[in-house]
Amino acid sequence: MDTYEAISTKLDVRVFATKHVDGRLKAKVLESARLTASSMNSQHWRFILVQEPKSLATLAQDSTSGTWVKGSDFAVIVSIDPKIPGSTIDAGRVVQDMQLAAWEEGVASGVFTGIRSQALRKDFGIPEDLNPVIVAGFGYPKRKLLGRKNRKPLSEIAFLERFGAELSFSLK
């Protein structure tokens, strides 16, 4: 699947099948994160792979918006160094790359940022100098995804040269 197809068909999923994702693909997802660009090439993010059912249940309890993660096959906790400028953006970039790498092989994902930080730190051994900011849960989707996105038309969200100016393309 090419990159644009992956972007245009990937949907967030929060209900997963019981089929397990193999270790090779989990490694590919983490490698995708490692290869993502970061602010000043700081590579400040750290990742925790969570795959045991008991640990996934704990991860769900440590969230305010991600209780669904207990049904995923695995999850990745992304922590960042808040002293690095752009670190929050880097976390989003990392997760997007992981999601696209997984989706290319039919593994769906969802994310949440509603985190009970102190509980998560305690339960997963995250040092105080790092901020856990986003969690992505992965697994094979429980139902077939149609890849249809409900998005506003480009004409409503993109402008040419100035906000509100109609965007039109010409072949030059």
Secondary structure, DSSP 4 states (H G I P E B T S, - for coil): --HHHHHHH--B---B-SPPPPHHHHHHHHHHHHTS--GGG----EEEEE-SHHHHHHHHHTBSS-GGGGGSSEEEEEEE-TTSTTHHHHHHHHHHHHHHHHHTTT-EEEEE--B-HHHHHHHHT--TTSEEEEEEEEE-BSS----------HHHH--SSSTTPPP-----
